[in-house]
Amino acid sequence: MLGQRTRVGEHEAMRKIKNEFMTHWDGLTTKPGERILVLAATNRPFDLDEAIIRRFERRIMVGLPSVENREMIFRTLLSKEKVDEGLDFKELGTLTEGFTGSDLKNLCTTAAYRPVRELIKQERLKDLEKKKSSEQNIEDVSDSKEDVKGERVITLRPLNMADFREAKNQVAASFASEGSIMSELKQWNDLYGEGGSRKKEQLSYFL
């Protein structure tokens, strides 16, 4: 919708829709007494139409989260989870250099599966032991049924550093900080954004 109008194969009707859309967009800022903020985000700004770019007066590049920001993201993601008192958020931020916010979320999800797998394994071992004991003595069958009723409350252990270290072996950064995409983003920022000759400022993930 907001891509370049000079793209090969684009239908004339789509160009007319874009022109009409931008005309109404201009009207948002011309009415007195109505303060409307148009906010957008993209990881492919170089695909935007130049007329769209001109309508965004401020173009700020948000790079990969810093160590401090990664620590804050971890605290936010795990705020409602049961974690060990010894969980070092600062170390987690240091271990995840080059990770995006989405990568950190995937890491937390992978780490959260470890206590679940351990619990499932323990429950299976209990079932096997009860099955063996019931085969040896018929009287144990009734006792095992009573035990099952009393053990239905399942509690997971808190997440610890070992969970996240193991999860990091399975989850890698999805974005190369020195890759071609980042180079293109930096180049675009130098030409059109708050970079280059303009004031360069690193924007925090938490405003």
C-alpha positions as CSV (number, residue, x, y, z in Angstrom):
1,M,0.0,0.0,0.0
2,L,2.8,2.5,0.9
3,G,5.4,1.1,-1.5
4,Q,7.0,2.9,-4.3
5,R,4.6,3.9,-7.1
6,T,7.3,3.3,-9.7
7,R,7.3,-0.4,-9.1
8,V,7.1,-2.5,-12.2
9,G,3.7,-4.3,-12.6
10,E,1.8,-2.1,-10.2
11,H,-1.8,-1.4,-11.4
12,E,-2.9,2.1,-12.1
13,A,-5.8,1.7,-9.7
14,M,-3.4,1.2,-6.8
15,R,-1.5,4.4,-7.7
16,K,-4.8,6.3,-7.6
17,I,-5.6,4.7,-4.2
18,K,-2.3,5.8,-2.9
19,N,-2.7,9.4,-4.2
20,E,-6.2,9.6,-2.6
21,F,-4.9,8.2,0.6
22,M,-2.1,10.7,0.9
23,T,-4.5,13.6,0.0
24,H,-6.7,12.6,3.0
25,W,-3.5,12.1,5.1
26,D,-2.5,15.8,4.5
27,G,-6.0,16.8,5.7
28,L,-5.2,15.3,9.1
29,T,-2.7,18.0,9.9
30,T,-4.4,21.0,8.3
31,K,-7.5,21.2,10.5
32,P,-7.1,23.7,13.4
33,G,-7.7,22.4,16.9
34,E,-7.2,18.7,16.0
35,R,-3.9,17.3,17.0
36,I,-3.3,13.9,15.4
37,L,-0.1,11.9,15.6
38,V,0.7,9.5,12.8
39,L,3.2,6.9,14.0
40,A,4.5,4.0,11.9
41,A,7.3,1.4,12.1
42,T,9.0,-0.7,9.4
43,N,12.1,-2.7,8.9
44,R,12.2,-1.9,5.2
45,P,12.1,1.9,4.9
46,F,13.8,1.8,1.5
47,D,10.7,0.2,0.0
48,L,8.5,3.2,0.9
49,D,7.3,5.7,-1.6
50,E,9.2,9.1,-1.4
51,A,5.9,10.9,-0.9
52,I,5.2,8.8,2.1
53,I,8.7,9.4,3.5
54,R,8.2,13.2,3.2
55,R,5.0,13.0,5.3
56,F,7.0,11.6,8.2
57,E,8.9,14.6,9.5
58,R,10.8,12.6,12.1
59,R,12.5,9.4,11.0
60,I,14.3,7.7,13.9
61,M,16.3,4.5,13.5
62,V,15.8,2.1,16.4
63,G,18.7,-0.3,16.4
64,L,19.2,-3.6,18.3
65,P,18.5,-3.3,22.0
66,S,21.6,-2.5,24.2
67,V,22.6,-4.5,27.3
68,E,20.5,-2.3,29.5
69,N,17.5,-2.5,27.2
70,R,17.8,-6.3,27.0
71,E,17.8,-6.5,30.8
72,M,14.6,-4.4,30.9
73,I,13.0,-6.6,28.2
74,F,13.8,-9.7,30.2
75,R,12.3,-8.2,33.4
76,T,9.2,-7.3,31.4
77,L,8.8,-10.7,29.8
78,L,9.3,-12.6,33.1
79,S,7.4,-10.2,35.3
80,K,4.5,-12.7,35.7
81,E,6.6,-15.8,35.7
82,K,7.9,-17.8,38.6
83,V,11.7,-17.3,38.5
84,D,14.5,-18.3,40.9
85,E,15.8,-15.7,43.3
86,G,19.3,-16.1,41.9
87,L,18.2,-15.3,38.3
88,D,20.7,-12.6,37.1
89,F,18.9,-10.4,34.7
90,K,22.1,-8.4,34.0
91,E,24.0,-11.5,33.0
92,L,21.1,-12.5,30.7
93,G,21.4,-9.1,29.0
94,T,25.1,-9.7,28.5
95,L,24.7,-13.2,27.2
96,T,22.2,-12.1,24.5
97,E,24.3,-9.7,22.5
98,G,22.7,-9.1,19.1
99,F,19.3,-10.4,20.0
100,T,16.2,-8.6,19.0
101,G,13.1,-8.2,21.2
102,S,11.5,-11.1,19.4
103,D,14.5,-13.3,19.9
104,L,14.4,-12.6,23.6
105,K,10.8,-13.6,23.7
106,N,11.6,-16.9,21.9
107,L,14.5,-17.5,24.3
108,C,12.1,-17.1,27.3
109,T,9.6,-19.4,25.8
110,T,12.2,-22.1,25.1
111,A,13.6,-21.8,28.7
112,A,10.1,-22.1,30.1
113,Y,9.6,-25.5,28.5
114,R,12.5,-27.1,30.5
115,P,10.6,-27.3,33.8
116,V,7.6,-28.6,32.0
117,R,9.6,-31.4,30.3
118,E,11.2,-32.3,33.6
119,L,7.8,-32.6,35.3
120,I,6.4,-34.8,32.4
121,K,9.5,-37.0,32.8
122,Q,9.0,-37.3,36.5
123,E,5.3,-38.1,36.1
124,R,6.1,-40.9,33.6
125,L,8.6,-42.4,36.0
126,K,6.0,-42.4,38.8
127,D,3.5,-44.1,36.5
128,L,6.0,-46.8,35.6
129,E,6.9,-47.4,39.3
130,K,3.2,-47.7,40.2
131,K,2.6,-50.1,37.4
132,K,5.5,-52.3,38.5
133,S,4.4,-52.3,42.1
134,S,0.8,-53.1,41.1
135,E,1.9,-56.1,39.1
136,Q,3.9,-57.4,42.1
137,N,1.1,-57.0,44.7
138,I,-2.6,-56.6,43.9
139,E,-3.2,-54.7,47.2
140,D,-0.9,-51.9,46.1
141,V,-3.4,-51.1,43.3
142,S,-6.0,-49.6,45.7
143,D,-3.2,-47.7,47.5
144,S,-1.9,-46.3,44.3
145,K,-5.4,-45.0,43.3
146,E,-5.5,-43.1,46.6
147,D,-2.1,-41.6,45.9
148,V,-3.1,-40.4,42.5
149,K,-6.0,-38.5,44.0
150,G,-3.7,-36.7,46.4
151,E,-1.0,-35.9,43.8
152,R,-3.1,-34.1,41.2
153,V,-1.8,-30.6,42.3
154,I,1.1,-30.0,39.9
155,T,3.7,-27.2,40.6
156,L,6.5,-26.3,38.3
157,R,9.9,-25.3,39.7
158,P,11.0,-21.7,39.1
159,L,13.1,-20.8,36.0
160,N,16.8,-20.5,36.7
161,M,20.0,-19.5,34.9
162,A,20.6,-23.1,33.7
163,D,17.3,-23.0,31.8
164,F,18.3,-19.9,29.9
165,R,21.9,-21.1,29.2
166,E,20.5,-24.3,27.8
167,A,17.8,-22.3,25.8
168,K,20.5,-20.1,24.3
169,N,22.1,-23.2,22.7
170,Q,18.8,-23.7,20.8
171,V,17.8,-20.1,20.1
172,A,20.2,-17.9,18.0
173,A,20.0,-14.2,17.0
174,S,17.8,-13.9,13.9
175,F,19.4,-10.7,12.8
176,A,23.1,-10.1,11.9
177,S,24.2,-6.8,13.4
178,E,26.8,-6.4,10.7
179,G,24.9,-8.0,7.9
180,S,23.7,-6.5,4.6
181,I,20.3,-5.6,5.9
182,M,21.7,-3.6,8.8
183,S,24.1,-1.8,6.3
184,E,21.1,-0.9,4.2
185,L,19.2,0.5,7.2
186,K,22.2,2.5,8.3
187,Q,22.6,3.9,4.8
188,W,18.9,4.8,4.6
189,N,19.2,6.5,8.0
190,D,22.1,8.6,6.8
191,L,20.2,9.8,3.8
192,Y,16.7,10.3,5.2
193,G,16.6,9.7,8.9
194,E,18.0,11.3,12.1
195,G,21.5,10.2,11.1
196,G,24.3,11.5,8.9
197,S,24.5,15.3,9.2
198,R,21.5,15.3,11.5
199,K,21.6,14.8,15.3
200,K,22.3,11.1,15.9
201,E,20.5,9.7,18.9
202,Q,20.0,6.1,20.0
203,L,16.4,5.6,20.9
204,S,15.6,3.3,23.9
205,Y,13.1,0.5,23.6
206,F,11.4,2.1,26.6
207,L,10.2,5.7,26.1
